[in-house]
Every structure is written in C-alpha cells, then in structure tokens.
Amino acid sequence: MTDKTTDTAPRPPSPMEFGSMPLDPFYAWGVTYEPIEVLIERTAQYIETLAQEAYAEGKTFTEEELVERFQSYFQELVANGVVTEQPTPTEERRRWRILSPKQWARAQNARIKRIVAWWQAQAAPPDA
C-alpha cells in the first residue's frame, strides 16, 4: 500500500488551499468596493500578473511593496470605473478589519509564491 500523503509531486495551486486567505481588501482596510464579484476577479488576475512579474524577474515582493501596489491598483480600478468605493462608516471599518494591511499583503504574497513555485516546477508560466 502506498501512502499518498507523502507524495511530493508538484501540483497546481488549488482554490481550497487559498480559501482561508481573503481576496477582499475590506478585511485589511475596511474599504468596500462594488461590485464585489468584479473586485475579487480583478484581484485574482492582478495576483497572477504579480506572479508573472516575480517569475520573469526572479523577484520577491516585500509586504510593504505589495501594500502600496495593491492600494494603487484598487485606486486605479475606481478611477477607471471598474468598481466604486462605497461609503463605509468608521465604526464598521474597525469592526470588520480582521487583518492589518501587511497581514493581508502577506496572504497575497503566499499566493504569488505558490503560483511561481508551480510554474517553476512546470518550467514556464501559462501563456509564456
């Protein structure tokens, strides 16, 4: 009988392993963007773009750099009319903010690193 739990063959990142890492920046900044479905989809695409950058340049992002990059990206989405920033009362922001921006960025960095590791195991990112 083979023990499948010790199999170390590379596998693609799965949605389940990323499930505990929120994509919604509300949990770090307390800012609500709508429509949320578009924000989540665009954030996931941006993470893949950052992973492609990390893969191509062999770079690692700092938490501070990711905080700045994501804040700029969300502002760009608002400026381009892709999403709108909804007014959120200060008290509600405090109540729902469960991560610091650095913690949120760390979770996204884990996603980026996992994607890059998968691409390295495959010898190329998709669409390369």
C-alpha positions in Angstrom: 0.0 0.0 0.0 1.3 3.4 -1.0 1.0 6.3 1.3 -0.4 9.2 -0.8 0.1 11.8 1.9 3.9 11.7 1.4 3.7 12.2 -2.4 5.7 15.4 -3.1 5.0 15.7 -6.9 4.2 19.2 -7.9 0.6 20.1 -8.2 -1.2 23.2 -9.3 -2.4 25.6 -6.7 -6.0 24.8 -5.7 -8.8 27.2 -4.7 -9.2 25.2 -1.5 -5.7 25.9 -0.2 -6.2 29.6 -0.8 -9.7 29.7 0.8 -8.5 31.0 4.1 -6.7 34.0 2.5 -9.3 36.7 1.8 -9.1 38.5 -1.5 -11.4 41.2 -0.4 -9.3 44.2 0.8 -12.2 45.2 3.1 -10.7 42.8 5.7 -7.5 44.8 5.8 -8.5 48.4 5.0 -12.2 48.4 5.8 -13.0 49.8 2.4 -15.9 48.4 0.5 -15.7 48.2 -3.3 -18.6 47.2 -5.6 -19.4 45.1 -7.4 -17.5 42.6 -5.2 -17.5 39.9 -7.8 -15.6 42.1 -10.2 -13.2 43.2 -7.5 -12.4 39.6 -6.5 -12.0 38.5 -10.1 -9.7 41.5 -10.9 -7.7 41.0 -7.7 -7.1 37.3 -8.6 -6.0 38.4 -12.1 -3.7 41.0 -10.6 -2.1 38.4 -8.3 -1.4 36.3 -11.3 0.2 39.4 -13.0 2.4 39.9 -10.0 3.3 36.2 -10.0 4.3 36.5 -13.7 6.5 39.5 -12.8 8.1 37.6 -9.9 8.6 34.6 -12.1 10.1 36.5 -15.0 12.3 38.8 -12.9 13.2 36.3 -10.2 12.0 38.8 -7.6 10.3 38.6 -4.2 7.9 41.2 -3.1 8.0 42.8 0.3 4.8 43.2 2.3 5.3 47.0 2.2 5.7 46.9 -1.6 2.5 44.8 -2.0 0.5 47.1 0.3 1.5 50.0 -2.0 0.9 48.1 -5.2 -2.5 46.8 -4.2 -3.6 50.2 -2.9 -2.6 51.8 -6.2 -4.3 49.0 -8.1 -7.6 49.4 -6.2 -7.5 53.2 -6.7 -6.9 52.6 -10.5 -9.9 50.3 -10.6 -12.0 53.1 -9.0 -10.6 55.8 -11.3 -11.3 53.6 -14.4 -14.9 53.0 -13.3 -14.4 49.2 -12.9 -15.5 49.3 -9.3 -16.8 52.0 -7.0 -15.7 52.7 -3.4 -18.7 52.6 -1.1 -19.0 54.8 1.9 -18.3 52.7 5.0 -18.8 54.1 8.5 -15.6 54.3 10.5 -17.1 52.1 13.3 -17.9 49.4 10.8 -14.4 49.6 9.3 -12.9 49.0 12.7 -15.3 46.1 13.5 -14.7 44.2 10.3 -11.0 44.8 9.8 -9.6 41.5 10.9 -6.1 41.8 9.3 -3.6 44.6 9.1 -2.7 45.7 5.5 0.6 43.9 5.9 -1.0 40.7 7.0 -3.4 40.9 4.0 -0.4 41.5 1.7 1.4 38.6 3.3 -1.5 36.3 2.4 -1.4 37.6 -1.2 2.4 37.1 -1.2 1.8 33.4 -0.2 -0.5 33.1 -3.2 2.1 34.7 -5.5 4.9 32.4 -4.2 2.7 29.3 -4.6 1.9 30.2 -8.2 5.5 30.9 -9.0 6.6 27.6 -7.4 4.1 25.7 -9.6 5.3 27.5 -12.7 8.9 26.7 -11.8 8.0 23.1 -11.4 6.4 23.2 -14.9 9.4 25.2 -16.4 7.1 28.0 -17.6 4.2 30.2 -16.7 1.0 29.8 -18.7 0.8 31.8 -21.9 4.6 32.1 -21.9 
